[in-house]
Amino acid sequence: MSKSNAAMALQAPLTANDKRYKLSSVEKIDSPDGGSGSWHRYVIDGGYAPVIGSRQGTRKQVERYAQQFATELNQRRRSGGPTTMIRSRKSASSSSS
């Protein structure tokens, strides 16, 4: 996909049949491994399986982070995948021994 096509794909709205990633929940959790500070667990729904993560910060900070993450996931979905991923196929000669 050319750069202009990729840019257009990012701007194209999702159709009604497309599932959107969206922040489902944020809840306070204990600090991992005895750490300090305020930690929250977030859940993003809309894909094949929920995206579950944890992050240090206030509830509002974690909500902002997770909402931005969901937006980026939706952009990747519309463009057909992350732009940094390089996919290659094994040639038939390299797979035979």
SEROVEX-431514 format. One line per field, with one value per residue: residue number from 1; residue in three letters; x negated, y, z negated of N, C-alpha, C, O in turn. Coordinates in nm, 4 decimals. Example, Ala and Ser with C-alpha at 12.3 -4.5 7.8 and 13.67 -1.06 7.14 Angstrom:
BEGIN
loba <- 1	2
semi <- Ala	Ser
n.X <- -1.3190	-1.2850
n.Y <- -0.5690	-0.2250
n.Z <- -0.7800	-0.7080
ca.X <- -1.2300	-1.3670
ca.Y <- -0.4500	-0.1060
ca.Z <- -0.7800	-0.7140
c.X <- -1.3200	-1.2900
c.Y <- -0.3300	0.0030
c.Z <- -0.7800	-0.7870
o.X <- -1.4236	-1.3409
o.Y <- -0.3319	0.1138
o.Z <- -0.8465	-0.8039
This chain:
BEGIN
loba <- 1	2	3	4	5	6	7	8	9	10	11	12	13	14	15	16	17	18	19	20	21	22	23	24	25	26	27	28	29	30	31	32	33	34	35	36	37	38	39	40	41	42	43	44	45	46	47	48	49	50	51	52	53	54	55	56	57	58	59	60	61	62	63	64	65	66	67	68	69	70	71	72	73	74	75	76	77	78	79	80	81	82	83	84	85	86	87	88	89	90	91	92	93	94	95	96	97
semi <- Met	Ser	Lys	Ser	Asn	Ala	Ala	Met	Ala	Leu	Gln	Ala	Pro	Leu	Thr	Ala	Asn	Asp	Lys	Arg	Tyr	Lys	Leu	Ser	Ser	Val	Glu	Lys	Ile	Asp	Ser	Pro	Asp	Gly	Gly	Ser	Gly	Ser	Trp	His	Arg	Tyr	Val	Ile	Asp	Gly	Gly	Tyr	Ala	Pro	Val	Ile	Gly	Ser	Arg	Gln	Gly	Thr	Arg	Lys	Gln	Val	Glu	Arg	Tyr	Ala	Gln	Gln	Phe	Ala	Thr	Glu	Leu	Asn	Gln	Arg	Arg	Arg	Ser	Gly	Gly	Pro	Thr	Thr	Met	Ile	Arg	Ser	Arg	Lys	Ser	Ala	Ser	Ser	Ser	Ser	Ser
n.X <- -0.0852	-0.0620	-0.2027	-0.0150	0.2245	0.2309	0.2570	0.5092	0.6618	0.6414	0.7958	1.0460	1.3809	1.4980	1.7108	2.0541	2.0404	1.7889	1.6065	1.5382	1.2565	1.2826	1.2632	1.3426	1.3387	1.1940	1.0111	0.9034	0.6041	0.3841	0.0435	-0.2005	-0.4197	-0.4883	-0.5386	-0.5185	-0.2805	0.0135	0.2051	0.3783	0.6026	0.6871	0.9379	0.9843	1.2218	1.3400	1.1925	1.0627	1.0122	1.0260	0.8198	0.6051	0.4550	0.2179	0.1387	-0.0550	0.0608	0.3044	0.6597	0.7789	0.5569	0.4861	0.7210	0.7157	0.4804	0.5535	0.7757	0.6541	0.4880	0.6833	0.7853	0.5604	0.5433	0.7782	0.7100	0.4984	0.6392	0.8030	0.6112	0.5034	0.3093	0.0159	-0.2076	-0.4762	-0.5283	-0.6817	-0.6076	-0.6975	-0.7311	-0.8173	-1.0198	-0.9496	-1.1708	-1.3327	-1.1945	-1.1977	-1.3758
n.Y <- -0.1166	0.2160	0.5237	0.7340	0.5923	0.4552	0.6690	0.7623	0.5414	0.5506	0.7705	0.7013	0.6375	0.3877	0.1189	0.0168	-0.2543	-0.2983	-0.3755	-0.1758	-0.1016	-0.0380	0.1298	-0.0606	-0.1010	0.0316	-0.0323	-0.0034	-0.1520	-0.3613	-0.2637	-0.3974	-0.6657	-0.5645	-0.2971	0.0656	0.3376	0.4345	0.2016	0.0781	-0.1399	-0.1951	-0.2654	-0.3351	-0.3781	-0.5349	-0.6666	-0.9874	-1.0983	-0.9675	-0.6829	-0.6593	-0.4692	-0.3186	-0.0245	0.2356	0.5175	0.7861	0.7233	0.8734	0.9338	0.6762	0.6042	0.7925	0.7079	0.4413	0.4900	0.6286	0.4252	0.2419	0.3923	0.3949	0.1206	0.0897	0.2472	0.0975	-0.1326	-0.0377	0.0275	-0.2108	-0.3267	-0.2827	-0.0244	-0.0636	-0.3289	-0.5925	-0.8210	-1.1376	-1.4092	-1.7491	-1.8949	-2.1650	-2.3233	-2.2784	-2.3950	-2.6658	-2.9638
n.Z <- 0.0000	0.0898	-0.0443	-0.0256	0.0104	-0.2328	-0.4099	-0.3330	-0.4052	-0.6813	-0.7349	-0.6512	-0.7452	-0.9762	-0.8821	-0.9460	-0.9841	-1.0815	-1.3723	-1.6453	-1.8445	-2.1859	-2.4998	-2.7720	-3.0521	-3.3557	-3.6405	-3.9805	-4.0995	-4.3006	-4.3541	-4.1337	-4.2245	-4.4824	-4.4381	-4.4324	-4.4366	-4.2468	-4.0729	-3.7847	-3.6128	-3.2767	-3.0277	-2.6936	-2.4536	-2.1478	-1.9604	-1.8550	-2.0988	-2.4331	-2.5067	-2.7643	-3.0099	-3.2393	-3.4214	-3.5666	-3.7453	-3.7778	-3.7780	-3.5748	-3.4101	-3.3220	-3.1885	-2.9780	-2.8463	-2.7710	-2.6069	-2.3965	-2.3063	-2.2160	-2.0039	-1.8355	-1.7796	-1.6294	-1.4077	-1.3034	-1.2329	-1.0263	-0.8369	-0.7703	-0.9281	-1.1392	-1.0393	-1.0667	-1.0566	-0.8867	-0.6543	-0.5450	-0.3176	-0.3331	-0.0918	0.1351	0.1792	-0.0437	-0.2485	-0.2077	-0.2893
ca.X <- 0.0000	-0.1437	-0.1821	0.1103	0.3344	0.2318	0.3120	0.6531	0.7231	0.6495	0.8993	1.1748	1.4589	1.5328	1.8490	2.1363	1.9996	1.6593	1.6087	1.4427	1.1972	1.3250	1.2319	1.4551	1.3357	1.0704	1.0313	0.7837	0.5453	0.2655	-0.0822	-0.2639	-0.5448	-0.5182	-0.5758	-0.4434	-0.2013	0.1490	0.2089	0.5115	0.6139	0.7839	0.9833	1.0295	1.2961	1.3656	1.1129	1.0881	1.0065	1.0036	0.6837	0.6020	0.3248	0.2129	0.0561	-0.0634	0.1133	0.4401	0.7626	0.7962	0.4402	0.4947	0.8313	0.6661	0.3858	0.6239	0.8580	0.5618	0.4469	0.7959	0.7877	0.4508	0.5816	0.8760	0.6376	0.4260	0.7367	0.8458	0.5018	0.4623	0.2014	-0.0805	-0.2919	-0.6142	-0.5411	-0.7248	-0.5672	-0.7692	-0.6932	-0.9279	-1.0124	-0.9319	-1.3022	-1.3902	-1.1201	-1.2217	-1.5069
ca.Y <- 0.0000	0.3365	0.6130	0.8085	0.4992	0.4295	0.7884	0.7646	0.4341	0.5953	0.8722	0.6452	0.5957	0.2463	0.0933	-0.0401	-0.3936	-0.3013	-0.3646	-0.0777	-0.1222	0.0674	0.1076	-0.1251	-0.0770	0.0665	-0.0563	0.0081	-0.2803	-0.3520	-0.2429	-0.5261	-0.7034	-0.4794	-0.1625	0.1745	0.4197	0.3946	0.1205	0.0454	-0.2392	-0.1526	-0.3676	-0.2809	-0.4794	-0.5054	-0.7537	-1.1306	-1.1206	-0.8383	-0.6382	-0.6291	-0.4172	-0.2441	0.0946	0.3201	0.6520	0.8086	0.6628	0.9596	0.9146	0.5431	0.6109	0.8643	0.6189	0.3278	0.5407	0.6555	0.2936	0.1892	0.4696	0.3447	-0.0128	0.1095	0.2963	-0.0173	-0.2222	0.0218	0.0308	-0.3469	-0.3722	-0.1785	0.0138	-0.1046	-0.4739	-0.6400	-0.9603	-1.2065	-1.5491	-1.8401	-1.9508	-2.3101	-2.3880	-2.2680	-2.4770	-2.8086	-3.0065
ca.Z <- 0.0000	0.0959	-0.1588	-0.0105	-0.0168	-0.3770	-0.4747	-0.3067	-0.4841	-0.8203	-0.7467	-0.6141	-0.8623	-0.9855	-0.8445	-1.0534	-1.0046	-1.1494	-1.5182	-1.6950	-1.9763	-2.2784	-2.6402	-2.8380	-3.1964	-3.4269	-3.7838	-4.0635	-4.1390	-4.3856	-4.2824	-4.1039	-4.2926	-4.5967	-4.3954	-4.4952	-4.3467	-4.2119	-3.9518	-3.7339	-3.5055	-3.1758	-2.9337	-2.5658	-2.3786	-2.0076	-1.8738	-1.8731	-2.2437	-2.4984	-2.5357	-2.9071	-3.0494	-3.3653	-3.4067	-3.6852	-3.7266	-3.8264	-3.6922	-3.4579	-3.3234	-3.2618	-3.0925	-2.8595	-2.7787	-2.7113	-2.4974	-2.2861	-2.2581	-2.1389	-1.8795	-1.7516	-1.7328	-1.5223	-1.2905	-1.2480	-1.1709	-0.8999	-0.7396	-0.7398	-1.0152	-1.1750	-0.9265	-1.0899	-1.0435	-0.7558	-0.6382	-0.4378	-0.3011	-0.3059	0.0431	0.1348	0.1731	-0.1779	-0.3440	-0.1855	-0.3384
c.X <- -0.0900	-0.1139	-0.0512	0.2307	0.3451	0.2917	0.4624	0.7241	0.7379	0.7622	1.0381	1.2514	1.4843	1.6787	1.9236	2.0961	1.8663	1.6796	1.5038	1.3869	1.2445	1.2894	1.3562	1.4572	1.1963	1.0991	0.8982	0.7369	0.4292	0.1427	-0.1479	-0.3941	-0.5842	-0.5626	-0.4918	-0.3641	-0.0649	0.1462	0.3531	0.5000	0.7184	0.8168	1.0358	1.0954	1.3087	1.2861	1.1522	1.0908	0.9839	0.8544	0.6846	0.4623	0.3327	0.1128	0.0585	-0.0097	0.2510	0.5382	0.7786	0.6800	0.4477	0.6081	0.7867	0.5727	0.4604	0.7139	0.7719	0.5155	0.5574	0.8071	0.6803	0.4813	0.6829	0.8082	0.5602	0.5216	0.7785	0.7369	0.4505	0.3465	0.1060	-0.1740	-0.4355	-0.6353	-0.5814	-0.6914	-0.6463	-0.7232	-0.8193	-0.9122	-1.0028	-1.0659	-1.3629	-1.3175	-1.1409	-1.3620	-1.5543
c.Y <- 0.1231	0.4252	0.6888	0.7187	0.4693	0.5475	0.7960	0.6579	0.4750	0.6955	0.8171	0.6023	0.4458	0.2292	0.0319	-0.1841	-0.4060	-0.2920	-0.2626	-0.1238	-0.0074	0.0282	0.0544	-0.0961	-0.0377	0.0435	-0.0491	-0.1312	-0.2552	-0.3298	-0.3774	-0.5447	-0.6084	-0.3394	-0.0576	0.2502	0.3593	0.3205	0.0881	-0.0581	-0.1880	-0.2696	-0.2954	-0.3954	-0.4374	-0.5908	-0.8984	-1.1674	-0.9850	-0.8102	-0.5941	-0.5826	-0.3500	-0.1314	0.1736	0.4581	0.6654	0.7406	0.7421	0.9423	0.7806	0.5391	0.6794	0.7762	0.5081	0.3726	0.5717	0.5239	0.2323	0.2613	0.4193	0.2046	-0.0031	0.1587	0.1832	-0.1103	-0.1677	0.0177	-0.1087	-0.3967	-0.2598	-0.1502	-0.0304	-0.2542	-0.5093	-0.7879	-1.0207	-1.3507	-1.6302	-1.8914	-2.1024	-2.3808	-2.3826	-2.3550	-2.6260	-2.8462	-3.1278
c.Z <- 0.0000	-0.0235	-0.1473	-0.0354	-0.1653	-0.4512	-0.4542	-0.3888	-0.6294	-0.8394	-0.7170	-0.7385	-0.8592	-0.9466	-0.9624	-1.0835	-1.0763	-1.2994	-1.5575	-1.8280	-2.0644	-2.4208	-2.7092	-2.9879	-3.2430	-3.5742	-3.8571	-4.1040	-4.2342	-4.2983	-4.2553	-4.1809	-4.4049	-4.5607	-4.4648	-4.3897	-4.3191	-4.0778	-3.9148	-3.6230	-3.4075	-3.0834	-2.8104	-2.4898	-2.2329	-1.9119	-1.8938	-2.0208	-2.3093	-2.5155	-2.6810	-2.9425	-3.1845	-3.3490	-3.5369	-3.6509	-3.7877	-3.7317	-3.5634	-3.3593	-3.2502	-3.1598	-2.9642	-2.7777	-2.7034	-2.5958	-2.3751	-2.2232	-2.1718	-2.0046	-1.7835	-1.6982	-1.6187	-1.3949	-1.2237	-1.1740	-1.0345	-0.7945	-0.7063	-0.8234	-1.0466	-1.0584	-0.9454	-1.0721	-0.9005	-0.7480	-0.5234	-0.4340	-0.2794	-0.1637	0.0326	0.1218	0.0336	-0.2791	-0.3221	-0.2291	-0.2652
o.X <- -0.1829	-0.0151	0.0180	0.3289	0.4555	0.3690	0.5359	0.8348	0.8359	0.8185	1.1380	1.1951	1.4911	1.7612	1.8642	2.1153	1.8335	1.7592	1.3919	1.4584	1.2458	1.2861	1.4622	1.5630	1.0956	1.1985	0.7937	0.8176	0.3816	0.1388	-0.1514	-0.4697	-0.7019	-0.6190	-0.4047	-0.3798	-0.0333	0.0911	0.4389	0.4012	0.8254	0.7358	1.1203	1.0322	1.2906	1.3113	1.2610	1.1638	0.9276	0.7741	0.7571	0.3635	0.4414	0.0160	0.1593	-0.0319	0.3069	0.5032	0.7904	0.7021	0.4189	0.5934	0.8155	0.5835	0.4336	0.7270	0.8125	0.5054	0.5289	0.8353	0.7059	0.4483	0.6747	0.8450	0.5569	0.4898	0.7884	0.7661	0.3621	0.2898	0.1143	-0.2147	-0.5109	-0.7492	-0.5211	-0.7414	-0.6595	-0.6815	-0.9148	-0.8022	-1.0436	-1.0741	-1.4373	-1.3726	-1.1055	-1.4565	-1.6631
o.Y <- 0.1331	0.4063	0.7072	0.7624	0.4591	0.5289	0.8319	0.6810	0.4385	0.7049	0.8792	0.5384	0.3849	0.3160	-0.0007	-0.2316	-0.5132	-0.2116	-0.2649	-0.1774	0.1079	-0.0895	0.1168	-0.0699	-0.0689	0.0929	-0.0844	-0.2175	-0.1424	-0.3721	-0.4631	-0.4494	-0.5757	-0.2693	-0.0891	0.2283	0.2485	0.3712	0.0725	-0.0629	-0.1427	-0.3601	-0.2064	-0.4980	-0.3206	-0.5869	-0.9285	-1.2576	-0.8955	-0.9013	-0.5014	-0.6481	-0.3273	-0.1414	0.1781	0.5091	0.5700	0.7052	0.6844	0.9367	0.7727	0.4768	0.6316	0.7699	0.4840	0.3005	0.5441	0.5132	0.1765	0.1983	0.4031	0.1736	-0.0789	0.1165	0.1741	-0.1606	-0.2433	0.0057	-0.1229	-0.5013	-0.1526	-0.2419	-0.0345	-0.3010	-0.4608	-0.8688	-0.9600	-1.4068	-1.5853	-1.9271	-2.1609	-2.4869	-2.4730	-2.3859	-2.7059	-2.7700	-3.1782
o.Z <- -0.0802	-0.0944	-0.2475	-0.0955	-0.2187	-0.5452	-0.5462	-0.4373	-0.6944	-0.9485	-0.7534	-0.8274	-0.7524	-0.9753	-1.0651	-1.1954	-1.1271	-1.3480	-1.5062	-1.9126	-2.0213	-2.4567	-2.7053	-3.0450	-3.1794	-3.6274	-3.8024	-4.1383	-4.2471	-4.1828	-4.3436	-4.1998	-4.4201	-4.6448	-4.5459	-4.2695	-4.3623	-3.9801	-4.0016	-3.5496	-3.4483	-3.0635	-2.8202	-2.4645	-2.1985	-1.7915	-1.9430	-2.0618	-2.2462	-2.5360	-2.7172	-2.9094	-3.2377	-3.2735	-3.6075	-3.5412	-3.8418	-3.6191	-3.4553	-3.2383	-3.1308	-3.0546	-2.8545	-2.6552	-2.5857	-2.4969	-2.2622	-2.1010	-2.0659	-1.9027	-1.6642	-1.5837	-1.5221	-1.2853	-1.1010	-1.0662	-0.9378	-0.6755	-0.6218	-0.7917	-0.9868	-0.9871	-0.8481	-1.0725	-0.8047	-0.8262	-0.4171	-0.5353	-0.2159	-0.1215	-0.0677	0.0600	-0.0043	-0.3847	-0.4088	-0.2086	-0.2931
